[in-house]
Amino acid sequence: MKYYFGAPGTLILLDEADKEIKRVPLAPRNDALETAALTRDDVQTILNAFVIRAETPRIFFESGTSELKATIDGNAKLSCVAH
């Protein structure tokens, strides 16, 4: 886990045209990548983005936020590939 999640990264939010909306730093904590505390507006921006991407030196994860919402609701699981 530390190999993949032990380096800082970035959460990148994209719109329908793949234009970047926002970047949020990701920090390694307890074998996971976490953001700092998010405001309600930050969370809404994440959920309203068309695509969510997480990048570190060892992983690249991208998913539509509709899949993220389904996962939060317990109805789906996101796939992740290490490069």
PLY file of the C-alpha trace (Angstrom):
ply
format ascii 1.0
element vertex 83
property float x
property float y
property float z
element edge 82
property int vertex1
property int vertex2
end_header
0.00 0.00 0.00
2.78 2.45 0.86
4.35 1.88 -2.57
1.20 3.14 -4.32
-0.25 5.54 -1.75
2.90 6.76 0.01
3.56 9.81 -2.16
1.68 13.10 -2.35
-0.61 13.62 -5.30
-3.32 15.77 -6.76
-7.08 15.43 -7.19
-8.02 17.07 -10.49
-11.59 17.96 -11.41
-12.57 18.29 -15.08
-15.65 19.52 -16.92
-17.33 17.92 -19.98
-14.72 19.43 -22.32
-11.82 18.08 -20.22
-11.12 21.61 -18.98
-9.64 21.71 -15.51
-12.01 23.11 -12.88
-10.01 22.67 -9.70
-6.99 20.95 -8.16
-6.92 19.64 -4.60
-3.70 18.35 -2.98
-3.66 14.74 -1.79
-1.41 13.68 1.10
-0.50 10.14 2.20
-2.03 9.16 5.53
-2.53 5.68 6.97
-1.89 3.87 3.65
-4.38 6.10 1.83
-4.45 9.41 0.02
-6.52 12.11 1.69
-7.40 15.73 1.09
-7.20 18.35 3.78
-10.54 19.35 5.30
-13.02 20.19 2.54
-15.67 22.87 2.69
-19.24 22.18 1.63
-18.48 24.11 -1.59
-15.42 21.92 -2.23
-17.51 18.76 -1.89
-20.21 20.18 -4.17
-17.58 21.10 -6.76
-16.20 17.54 -6.64
-19.66 16.00 -7.05
-20.57 18.42 -9.86
-17.40 17.78 -11.86
-17.80 15.63 -14.97
-14.56 13.70 -14.36
-12.49 13.17 -11.25
-8.82 12.25 -11.57
-6.23 11.39 -8.93
-2.56 11.39 -9.85
0.58 10.49 -7.92
4.01 9.42 -9.21
2.75 5.81 -9.15
-1.01 5.87 -9.82
-3.43 7.46 -12.24
-7.11 7.10 -11.46
-9.91 8.62 -13.51
-13.64 8.15 -13.26
-16.85 9.92 -14.11
-18.41 11.45 -11.04
-21.64 9.55 -11.73
-19.69 6.40 -10.80
-18.33 8.15 -7.72
-21.86 9.07 -6.58
-23.01 5.46 -7.09
-20.05 4.23 -5.03
-20.83 6.68 -2.22
-24.41 5.39 -2.24
-23.08 1.80 -2.03
-24.29 0.79 -5.50
-21.03 0.35 -7.39
-17.30 -0.10 -7.04
-14.73 2.00 -8.84
-11.90 0.31 -10.68
-8.36 1.59 -10.30
-5.28 0.72 -12.35
-1.66 1.19 -11.28
0.82 2.28 -13.96
0 1
1 2
2 3
3 4
4 5
5 6
6 7
7 8
8 9
9 10
10 11
11 12
12 13
13 14
14 15
15 16
16 17
17 18
18 19
19 20
20 21
21 22
22 23
23 24
24 25
25 26
26 27
27 28
28 29
29 30
30 31
31 32
32 33
33 34
34 35
35 36
36 37
37 38
38 39
39 40
40 41
41 42
42 43
43 44
44 45
45 46
46 47
47 48
48 49
49 50
50 51
51 52
52 53
53 54
54 55
55 56
56 57
57 58
58 59
59 60
60 61
61 62
62 63
63 64
64 65
65 66
66 67
67 68
68 69
69 70
70 71
71 72
72 73
73 74
74 75
75 76
76 77
77 78
78 79
79 80
80 81
81 82
